[in-house]
Amino acid sequence: MKYRKNRVGGDISLLGYGCMRFTKNGTSIDLDKAEKEILTAYNNGVNYYDTAYIYPGSEVALGEILKRNNIREKVQIATKLPQYLIASRAAIDKYFNEQLTRLKTDYIDYYLMHMLTDIEAWEKLKKLGIEDWIREKKASGQIRQIGFSFHGNTEMFLKILDAYDWDFCQIQYNYMDEVSQAGRRGLEAAGKKGIPVIIMEPLRGGKLVDMLPDSAKELIKADPKKRTAAEIALRWLWDQEYVTCVLSGMNSEEMVLENCRIASDVEAGEFTEEDFALIDKIKQSINERLKVGCTGCGYCMPCPQGVDIPSTFRCYNIMSMDGKGTGRQEFFRIVGLRKEPALPSQCIGCGKCESHCPQHIHIISELKNADKALNPWTHKIAIKVARKFLYRK
């Protein structure tokens, strides 16, 4: 296993264990199976284990497995404060203490503000005293490093990145999200600040393996280096020096061993021109299925009415790649939950965006199509209720 440095000089394994997708028996986690998989990862050098308060049963399972095997002090736990549920300073302590109990530990190595999508969410936490709370927990040793996980667009990521002296951050990033979410710009901005970046969804929940179009599968099959779809995607990430650790939701020992093998035989900057050309061909093959030919360049922005056009089209395209539910869920999180509305229904047809679009997309009509597909009346109600809850005073 190879390692990269955290902000204080410690080592983080290139491969991290994402604990959201443990195998279940009915509604309960198969603890014995999860234990074998975690121990396989541990014995092959994985030292970073990521969970969250809202992953059903995950914190409890991870805590039990680490205690059973007396390895808590030999690994690094990352878990997350459900900031979207927080309405008071007392609630912060309530959730944190519950997490310590679940994880059978008295400290957290890496603690994240979970799923920040808008700078307003961080500002709300500041008003509740989160900065003092973090100082107290770090001084006591109960929290070693503080960070945030992010779902949103690049500009919002950069605002949150600059809003606090973070020790690390976590972003969704893969070769299909290079210019969306935090994107390469966000990755490099964090890296240049010396902030380690943890990567989630490197395979888009497995969809860059299991749901590739046949043309992309043929390209991978013809790869002279005989790499799998997963290996190509992971190596693309680790080729970038600012990628500190890549999380994988591994739920078989075979998957653990394969990912550990790759993470033990990779270097930043090893990709060749042929490798990048292969990635470009795979992306082109995937993009042929998209509803809108938006590259996420952002030339259409800012919209005078506040519509987040690139994010809307990205979610609309996800519907054709990953399914209707996935696209709507992504839209709900990264567009619908903003404090300042950014919905496609706000478009008044002024045409400013279309005059600047290098792809010559009929943005006005496509926004109407996207709004109809992504935001049916049930979702409109859900977004309205969720925003009232999140931004209540």
Secondary structure, DSSP 8 states (H G I E B T S, - for coil): --EEE-TTS-EEESEEEETT---EETTEE-HHHHHHHHHHHHHTT--EEE--TTSTTHHHHHHHHHHHTT-GGGSEEEEEE-GGG--SHHHHHHHHHHHHHHHT-S-EEEEEEEEE-SHHHHHHHHHTTHHHHHHHHHHHTSEEEEEEEE-S-HHHHHHHHTTS--SEEEEE--TTSTTSTTHHHHHHHHHHTT--EEEE-TTTTTHHHHS--HHHHHHHHT-TT---HHHHHHHHHHTSTTEEEEEE---SHHHHHHHHHHHTS--TT---HHHHHHHHHHHHHHHTT-SS------TT-S-TT---HHHHHHHHHHHHHH-HHHHHHHHIIIIIT-SS---GGG-----HHHHH-TT---HHHHHHHHHHHH--HHHHHHHHHHHHHHT--
